[in-house]
Amino acid sequence: MKDRVGLLRPSHLFTHRRCPKLAWLSRWRPELAAERPRVIPQWDLLAVAQAEPGAKPAEFRRWFRHAGLEARIDRLAAGVVTEYRATVRPKPQHIKELAVKAWIVAQSGETLHTVRLAYINADFVYPGNGDYRGFFVEQDVTDEVRAWWPAVPDWLQAAESELQAHEPEASTGSHCRKPGPCVFLDYCQAPPPTDYPVTDLRATPALVRALQEDGYEDLREVPARRLQKPLHRRIHRAAVSGEPQLDAALVEFARALPYPRYYLDFEAVQFAVPMWPQTRPFESLPFQWACRIERAPAPRRSRSIF
């Protein structure tokens, strides 16, 4: 039993709504999480907002607290709350997260009459010289946000109650991979009973469930007639034989290719905030490449540039 939960943030409430066990582990056992890829930091969205010419005086990154919840507001100016998101398309969870933040602001006694969601204009082309006018699209979401306010106290009570208890029981499922892979998935799910589990056919969950209900856990034991798709049959043959399966048509195509052959590999970056003139948000920009040249059936030469 945990006797003190402490201040919660909107993210804790939505983590709890996705999975109570995820919320509990995030709060009390974060060391069990799989390491996430590190993202190289780039320009701050709020820095772009603050530098906008003609912007009205505003408070940025101000904290508010109420009833065990705390939240940092991106921008507050004359009763208008604006939250910035690094996306070109608002998502339903953005509205709910903003609803909790705005509720905290309103309940703390701050004047609040408008709530806006600012996201990235997909058609924006950076002209250079630090000119980001038109980079954001602002959408008034006041009505949508207020519609969620009655639910916030219930969300808070449920999260606090669960976080004060012992680690909850929860089974793994599709929610573990939506909207992204859960960092505690390795901890929660049992190791596969075989090196070739039927869950390797995860792209078709209905088929996997049917096979498991019939007692199949090892893909090698599944009769080939149960698999209708060519891809599934190829996966099955690879599991049974233990050998890679190459498409005959692909092999024939590759053998017919003339020499010299060029094998090009490149890496690209996608910045939310464009750094170079005439580039767009999230545009894929190659910054290094490597090319292996096969002039004949012999060892290949390599060339690259960074």
Buried (B, 14 or more C-beta within 10 A) or exposed (E): EEEEBEEBBBEBBBBBBBBBBBBBBBBBEEEEBEEEEEEEEEEEBBEBBEEBEEEEEBEBEBEBEBBEBBBBBBBBBEEBBBBBBEBBEBEEEBBBBBBBBBBBBBBBEBEBEBBBBBBBBEEBBBEEEEEBEEBBBEBEBBEBBBEBBEBBEEBBEBBBEBBEEEEBEBEBEEEBEEEEEBBBBEEBBEEEEBEBBBBBBEEBEEBBEEBEEEEBBBBBBBEEEBBEEEEBBBBBBBBBEEEEEEEEEEEEEEEEEEEEBEEEEEEEBEBBBBEEEEBBBBBEBEEEBBBBBBEEEEEBEEEEEE
